[in-house]
Amino acid sequence: MRKSVKIFLLFLVISVTTFVAITMWFNIQNAHDDFGEEIIIESNGQTVKNFSIDDLMLNPGQSKEYSVNLICKAEGTYLIILDYNETKDGGLKGFVDVDIFVNDNIIETKKLDELLTDNVTIEFSEDLYGDKPVVLKFVYKMSNNIKNEAQETYADFDLKLTIEKE
């Protein structure tokens, strides 16, 4: 084989490998979206924060992750309440599973449809300490088994997070 062909093939392999690596990195980075906030709990009262999810769109086998850091100035046991409210029905809610984690431990798995239409409120207690933030993670995922029925669907909803001292 001529030297110029070998160089061309080497260049082609390196280019394709670089493209695949950049594409994978981009997809991994976009799979995790923070709400962009840390919630600082400074008093023994109640802290309420609303988050809006607009145009959540997923493809079969895809997931989207959001996280919130809870930082506590008044240490103790807190009741954490999650309340979902649909703002617009875009047809996606029937195809999405929701996993809710506290510090990487799964505490709840539900269908998004159930959370939005059945007025389900999720409540749990968690010990919060000033030197150790608690991370709440919400993973919205669509099964690989979903076919064309989920095309061009989306979900719009609010998540109300209430934190109160027990």
Backbone torsions as a table, in degrees:
resi	resn	phi	psi	omega
1	MET	NA	139.5	-177.6
2	ARG	-72.4	155.1	-177.5
3	LYS	-62.0	-39.2	-178.9
4	SER	-66.3	-34.4	177.9
5	VAL	-69.6	-40.4	178.8
6	LYS	-63.4	-42.3	179.3
7	ILE	-65.1	-41.9	178.2
8	PHE	-62.1	-45.5	179.7
9	LEU	-63.9	-40.9	177.3
10	LEU	-62.3	-45.2	177.3
11	PHE	-60.4	-42.8	-179.9
12	LEU	-63.4	-44.5	179.4
13	VAL	-63.4	-44.8	179.1
14	ILE	-63.6	-41.8	-179.9
15	SER	-63.9	-46.3	-179.7
16	VAL	-64.9	-43.0	179.1
17	THR	-62.1	-42.5	178.1
18	THR	-63.6	-44.1	178.7
19	PHE	-60.8	-45.8	179.5
20	VAL	-62.7	-43.8	-179.6
21	ALA	-63.3	-43.6	179.2
22	ILE	-65.5	-41.3	178.6
23	THR	-62.7	-44.3	178.9
24	MET	-64.1	-43.6	179.4
25	TRP	-61.3	-44.3	-180.0
26	PHE	-61.8	-44.0	179.7
27	ASN	-64.9	-38.8	178.4
28	ILE	-66.6	-42.0	179.7
29	GLN	-64.7	-37.8	-178.3
30	ASN	-80.6	-11.1	180.0
31	ALA	-77.5	-13.1	-177.2
32	HIS	-124.5	116.7	178.4
33	ASP	-122.0	120.1	172.8
34	ASP	-78.7	151.6	172.0
35	PHE	-68.6	-9.2	175.7
36	GLY	85.0	18.3	-176.9
37	GLU	-142.8	152.1	165.1
38	GLU	-110.6	135.0	179.1
39	ILE	-97.7	119.2	-180.0
40	ILE	-101.8	120.4	-178.9
41	ILE	-99.4	108.5	-171.9
42	GLU	-105.9	-17.0	-175.7
43	SER	-123.7	176.0	176.0
44	ASN	-87.3	7.0	-179.3
45	GLY	-85.1	-147.1	-176.2
46	GLN	-113.2	136.5	176.0
47	THR	-115.1	128.2	-179.5
48	VAL	-125.6	132.8	178.3
49	LYS	-137.3	133.5	177.2
50	ASN	-107.7	134.8	176.5
51	PHE	-120.6	138.3	177.8
52	SER	-109.0	131.8	173.1
53	ILE	-110.0	112.5	-179.1
54	ASP	-111.0	133.0	175.5
55	ASP	56.6	47.4	172.1
56	LEU	-66.6	117.5	179.0
57	MET	-126.1	132.7	179.0
58	LEU	-134.1	151.0	171.9
59	ASN	-104.9	159.2	177.5
60	PRO	-52.3	131.8	-179.7
61	GLY	84.4	-2.4	-176.6
62	GLN	-99.2	152.4	174.8
63	SER	-135.6	160.5	177.5
64	LYS	-134.7	134.9	-173.2
65	GLU	-122.2	136.4	175.2
66	TYR	-126.7	146.4	178.1
67	SER	-139.6	154.7	179.2
68	VAL	-135.7	134.1	175.7
69	ASN	-98.4	127.2	175.8
70	LEU	-101.9	121.6	179.5
71	ILE	-118.5	126.6	-170.9
72	CYS	-113.8	128.5	174.3
73	LYS	-91.2	-31.9	178.7
74	ALA	-103.6	93.4	-175.0
75	GLU	-62.6	149.9	177.3
76	GLY	154.0	-169.3	178.5
77	THR	-93.7	130.8	-177.6
78	TYR	-123.7	145.2	171.9
79	LEU	-90.2	127.5	179.6
80	ILE	-113.3	126.0	-176.2
81	ILE	-120.4	128.3	177.3
82	LEU	-113.3	125.8	-178.1
83	ASP	-131.2	116.8	179.8
84	TYR	-93.6	138.3	176.9
85	ASN	-136.3	123.1	179.8
86	GLU	-74.5	134.0	177.0
87	THR	-102.8	-28.6	176.3
88	LYS	-157.2	134.8	179.7
89	ASP	-89.7	108.5	179.1
90	GLY	-104.1	7.6	175.3
91	GLY	90.7	-9.3	-174.8
92	LEU	-81.2	-26.9	-168.4
93	LYS	-57.0	-28.7	-180.0
94	GLY	-74.4	-9.5	-176.1
95	PHE	-110.7	0.9	-170.3
96	VAL	-114.1	133.5	171.6
97	ASP	-99.4	146.1	-179.3
98	VAL	-120.8	126.1	171.9
99	ASP	-111.9	131.7	179.7
100	ILE	-116.4	127.6	-176.4
101	PHE	-118.8	148.2	167.2
102	VAL	-122.6	116.4	-177.9
103	ASN	49.3	48.7	177.5
104	ASP	68.2	9.6	173.3
105	ASN	-104.8	122.6	-178.1
106	ILE	-71.2	130.7	179.9
107	ILE	-113.4	-18.1	-177.1
108	GLU	-158.9	141.5	171.8
109	THR	-132.7	124.0	-179.4
110	LYS	-144.6	164.4	170.3
111	LYS	-80.4	139.8	178.0
112	LEU	-59.8	-37.1	178.4
113	ASP	-57.3	-43.0	179.6
114	GLU	-65.5	-42.4	179.9
115	LEU	-65.2	-34.8	-175.1
116	LEU	-88.4	-31.7	-173.7
117	THR	-104.8	-22.3	-177.1
118	ASP	-98.2	8.9	-179.3
119	ASN	51.0	45.8	178.4
120	VAL	-78.8	130.1	174.4
121	THR	-112.1	131.8	179.2
122	ILE	-103.6	125.7	-179.8
123	GLU	-127.0	139.9	175.2
124	PHE	-157.4	157.7	178.4
125	SER	-102.4	146.7	179.8
126	GLU	-148.0	138.3	174.7
127	ASP	-82.6	127.7	-180.0
128	LEU	-114.8	134.3	-179.6
129	TYR	-126.3	145.9	-176.5
130	GLY	-61.0	-31.7	-176.0
131	ASP	-93.7	-0.1	-175.7
132	LYS	-137.6	101.8	178.3
133	PRO	-64.5	149.1	173.6
134	VAL	-102.4	130.4	-179.0
135	VAL	-104.7	119.3	171.6
136	LEU	-95.9	129.3	-179.2
137	LYS	-125.7	134.8	-179.7
138	PHE	-119.9	118.7	-178.5
139	VAL	-114.8	121.1	177.9
140	TYR	-106.8	123.9	-174.8
141	LYS	-139.8	151.0	178.2
142	MET	-115.9	134.0	-179.5
143	SER	-65.1	152.9	173.8
144	ASN	-66.7	-19.2	-175.5
145	ASN	-78.9	-9.4	179.8
146	ILE	-74.0	135.2	-178.2
147	LYS	-108.2	-142.8	-173.7
148	ASN	-65.0	-18.3	-175.9
149	GLU	-63.5	-17.6	-179.8
150	ALA	-97.7	1.8	-179.1
151	GLN	-63.0	138.9	176.0
152	GLU	58.3	29.0	174.5
153	THR	-103.5	161.8	-180.0
154	TYR	-152.7	173.0	175.5
155	ALA	-137.4	136.3	173.8
156	ASP	-122.7	125.6	179.7
157	PHE	-157.8	163.7	175.3
158	ASP	-111.4	147.1	173.9
159	LEU	-119.9	117.1	178.2
160	LYS	-97.9	122.1	-179.3
161	LEU	-110.0	118.1	179.1
162	THR	-116.7	131.2	-178.7
163	ILE	-126.9	122.3	-179.9
164	GLU	-138.0	144.4	-178.5
165	LYS	-68.8	134.2	178.5
166	GLU	-85.1	NA	NA
